[in-house]
Amino acid sequence: WEKDSQEIEESKTYEWIIKQIKKSPKEYKNIMEIGCGAGISTLNLLKKGYNVSCIVDSNENCIKKTRKLLHDNNYNNIKYIKEIVLEENIESLLVEISNNFDLILCWNPGGAGQFGTETLRGIIKEIGFKEERHLHDNHEENKKEFLYQYKMNIIRATLKLGKKLNADVQIVDRQVDNDIVISEYQSEFNYKKLELSERLGKSNKNIME
């Protein structure tokens, strides 16, 4: 995650993504971030004046790295929730959230095919998945398919959470072939608006409200 985040930072993609947010920090006063990576995305948002008050991530190492990075930059008023955002966990997640959120962000969830076997084991353990055929190094296509489904489940759960909280949602995904699936989710959850933006044919951004 740290290497991936650094590459995104160096390509100025975070800067581009933030420009796609349709409302100013004065309008989006309370933001939840789903998945923090190494904290670089959060730091970019905070430096632009956006108030990220809650971070939800299932990876304890990512939370530790993010907490340290933000603390070192004097950002300390953030609530961290160690939880995986999947549909079956939405209700328990809502219990832990007390604030009224204007915007929920989910940037580059999953990342099909980029994880090794040990990371896969961690993901499978998190979601209670029993089938381990995806772990074999000679089944790369199985890994990619598993991680793709894992990512799409996170996206779907994020949209469901946004609907329950009556918050706008911004999802950034690097695979542009997900447009049809995202449109189906838009219809399922009755979001009024779906906008798609593309950067250099590599990055896809979806805003729903």
C-alpha positions as CSV (number, residue, x, y, z in Angstrom):
1,W,0.0,0.0,0.0
2,E,2.8,2.4,0.9
3,K,4.6,2.0,-2.4
4,D,1.4,2.2,-4.4
5,S,0.3,5.4,-2.5
6,Q,3.7,6.9,-3.2
7,E,3.5,6.3,-6.9
8,I,0.0,7.8,-7.0
9,E,1.3,10.8,-5.1
10,E,4.3,11.3,-7.4
11,S,2.0,11.2,-10.5
12,K,-0.1,14.0,-8.9
13,T,-3.1,11.7,-9.2
14,Y,-4.3,12.6,-5.6
15,E,-4.2,16.3,-6.6
16,W,-6.3,15.5,-9.7
17,I,-8.8,13.4,-7.7
18,I,-9.3,16.1,-5.1
19,K,-10.1,18.6,-7.9
20,Q,-12.9,16.4,-9.0
21,I,-14.7,16.8,-5.6
22,K,-17.6,19.0,-6.6
23,K,-17.9,20.9,-3.3
24,S,-15.5,23.0,-1.3
25,P,-14.2,22.3,2.2
26,K,-16.8,24.8,3.5
27,E,-19.6,22.7,2.0
28,Y,-18.2,19.3,2.8
29,K,-17.5,19.8,6.5
30,N,-17.4,16.2,7.6
31,I,-15.7,13.4,5.6
32,M,-15.3,9.7,6.1
33,E,-12.5,7.9,4.3
34,I,-12.9,4.2,3.6
35,G,-9.4,2.7,3.4
36,C,-6.5,4.9,4.2
37,G,-3.5,3.0,2.7
38,A,-0.4,4.7,4.2
39,G,-2.2,7.9,4.9
40,I,-0.9,9.9,1.9
41,S,-4.4,10.3,0.5
42,T,-5.7,11.6,3.8
43,L,-2.8,14.0,4.2
44,N,-3.5,15.5,0.8
45,L,-7.2,16.0,1.7
46,L,-6.4,17.7,5.0
47,K,-3.8,20.0,3.4
48,K,-6.4,21.1,0.9
49,G,-8.7,22.1,3.8
50,Y,-11.1,19.1,3.8
51,N,-12.0,17.8,7.3
52,V,-11.5,14.1,7.4
53,S,-12.9,13.2,10.8
54,C,-13.2,9.4,10.5
55,I,-11.1,6.7,8.8
56,V,-12.3,3.1,8.4
57,D,-9.7,0.5,7.5
58,S,-9.5,-3.2,8.4
59,N,-5.7,-3.2,8.2
60,E,-4.0,-2.4,11.5
61,N,-0.7,-1.6,9.9
62,C,-2.3,0.9,7.6
63,I,-4.0,2.6,10.5
64,K,-0.7,2.8,12.4
65,K,1.1,4.3,9.4
66,T,-1.7,6.8,8.8
67,R,-1.9,7.8,12.4
68,K,1.8,8.4,12.6
69,L,2.0,10.4,9.3
70,L,-1.0,12.6,10.3
71,H,0.3,13.1,13.8
72,D,3.7,14.1,12.5
73,N,1.9,16.8,10.4
74,N,-0.2,17.9,13.4
75,Y,-3.5,16.3,12.4
76,N,-4.8,14.5,15.5
77,N,-8.6,15.0,15.6
78,I,-9.5,11.9,13.6
79,K,-11.4,8.8,14.7
80,Y,-10.0,5.5,13.5
81,I,-12.3,2.5,13.1
82,K,-10.7,-0.9,12.5
83,E,-13.4,-2.6,10.5
84,I,-13.8,-4.1,7.0
85,V,-16.5,-2.3,5.0
86,L,-18.6,-5.1,3.6
87,E,-22.4,-5.3,3.5
88,E,-22.8,-7.6,6.5
89,N,-20.8,-5.2,8.6
90,I,-22.7,-2.0,7.8
91,E,-25.0,-2.1,10.7
92,S,-22.3,-2.6,13.3
93,L,-20.2,0.1,11.6
94,L,-23.2,2.5,11.9
95,V,-23.2,1.9,15.7
96,E,-19.6,3.2,15.9
97,I,-20.3,6.3,13.9
98,S,-21.9,9.3,15.7
99,N,-21.2,12.2,13.3
100,N,-23.2,13.4,10.4
101,F,-21.1,12.9,7.3
102,D,-21.4,15.0,4.1
103,L,-19.1,12.9,2.0
104,I,-17.7,9.3,2.0
105,L,-14.5,8.6,0.0
106,C,-13.3,5.3,-1.2
107,W,-10.2,5.6,-3.3
108,N,-8.6,2.7,-5.2
109,P,-10.2,-0.1,-3.2
110,G,-8.7,-3.6,-3.5
111,G,-6.3,-3.5,-6.5
112,A,-6.9,-6.8,-8.2
113,G,-3.7,-8.8,-8.8
114,Q,-1.2,-6.6,-7.0
115,F,-1.1,-8.5,-3.7
116,G,1.1,-11.5,-2.8
117,T,0.0,-14.7,-1.1
118,E,0.5,-13.4,2.5
119,T,-1.6,-10.3,1.9
120,L,-4.3,-12.5,0.3
121,R,-4.3,-14.7,3.4
122,G,-4.9,-11.7,5.5
123,I,-7.8,-10.5,3.4
124,I,-9.4,-14.0,3.3
125,K,-9.1,-14.2,7.1
126,E,-10.7,-10.8,7.5
127,I,-13.8,-11.8,5.5
128,G,-14.0,-15.3,6.8
129,F,-13.5,-16.8,3.3
130,K,-12.9,-20.6,3.5
131,E,-11.8,-21.5,0.0
132,E,-8.0,-21.4,-0.3
133,R,-7.5,-22.3,-3.9
134,H,-6.9,-18.5,-4.5
135,L,-3.8,-18.7,-2.5
136,H,-1.8,-21.0,-4.8
137,D,0.9,-19.1,-6.6
138,N,0.2,-20.9,-9.8
139,H,-3.4,-19.6,-9.9
140,E,-2.9,-15.9,-10.7
141,E,-6.2,-15.6,-12.5
142,N,-8.0,-17.0,-9.4
143,K,-6.2,-14.3,-7.3
144,K,-7.3,-11.6,-9.7
145,E,-10.8,-12.7,-9.8
146,F,-11.0,-13.0,-6.0
147,L,-9.6,-9.5,-5.5
148,Y,-11.8,-8.0,-8.1
149,Q,-14.9,-9.4,-6.4
150,Y,-13.5,-8.3,-3.0
151,K,-13.0,-4.8,-4.4
152,M,-16.5,-4.6,-6.0
153,N,-18.0,-5.8,-2.7
154,I,-16.3,-2.9,-0.9
155,I,-17.6,-0.4,-3.5
156,R,-21.1,-1.8,-3.1
157,A,-21.0,-1.6,0.7
158,T,-19.6,1.9,0.5
159,L,-22.6,3.0,-1.7
160,K,-25.0,1.3,0.7
161,L,-23.3,3.1,3.7
162,G,-23.6,6.4,1.9
163,K,-27.3,5.9,1.3
164,K,-27.9,5.0,4.9
165,L,-26.0,8.1,6.1
166,N,-27.5,10.3,3.4
167,A,-24.0,11.3,2.3
168,D,-22.5,11.9,-1.1
169,V,-20.0,9.3,-2.2
170,Q,-16.9,9.6,-4.3
171,I,-15.3,6.3,-5.5
172,V,-12.1,6.3,-7.4
173,D,-11.2,3.1,-9.4
174,R,-8.3,2.6,-11.8
175,Q,-10.2,0.0,-13.9
176,V,-12.4,1.7,-16.4
177,D,-14.3,-1.5,-17.3
178,N,-16.4,-1.2,-14.1
179,D,-18.6,1.5,-15.4
180,I,-21.5,-0.8,-16.2
181,V,-21.3,-2.5,-12.8
182,I,-21.2,0.9,-11.0
183,S,-24.2,2.1,-13.0
184,E,-26.1,-1.0,-11.8
185,Y,-25.3,-0.1,-8.2
186,Q,-26.5,3.4,-8.9
187,S,-29.9,2.0,-9.9
188,E,-30.0,-0.5,-7.0
189,F,-29.4,2.2,-4.4
190,N,-31.4,4.9,-6.2
191,Y,-28.6,7.5,-6.4
192,K,-29.8,10.5,-8.4
193,K,-26.6,11.3,-10.1
194,L,-23.6,9.4,-11.5
195,E,-20.6,11.2,-12.9
196,L,-17.6,9.5,-14.5
197,S,-14.2,11.2,-15.1
198,E,-11.1,9.7,-16.7
199,R,-7.5,10.7,-16.4
200,L,-5.0,9.5,-19.0
201,G,-7.2,6.5,-19.6
202,K,-5.9,5.0,-16.3
203,S,-8.0,6.4,-13.5
204,N,-11.7,6.4,-13.2
205,K,-13.7,8.5,-10.7
206,N,-17.3,8.1,-9.8
207,I,-19.3,10.6,-7.8
208,M,-22.8,9.7,-6.6
209,E,-25.2,11.7,-4.6
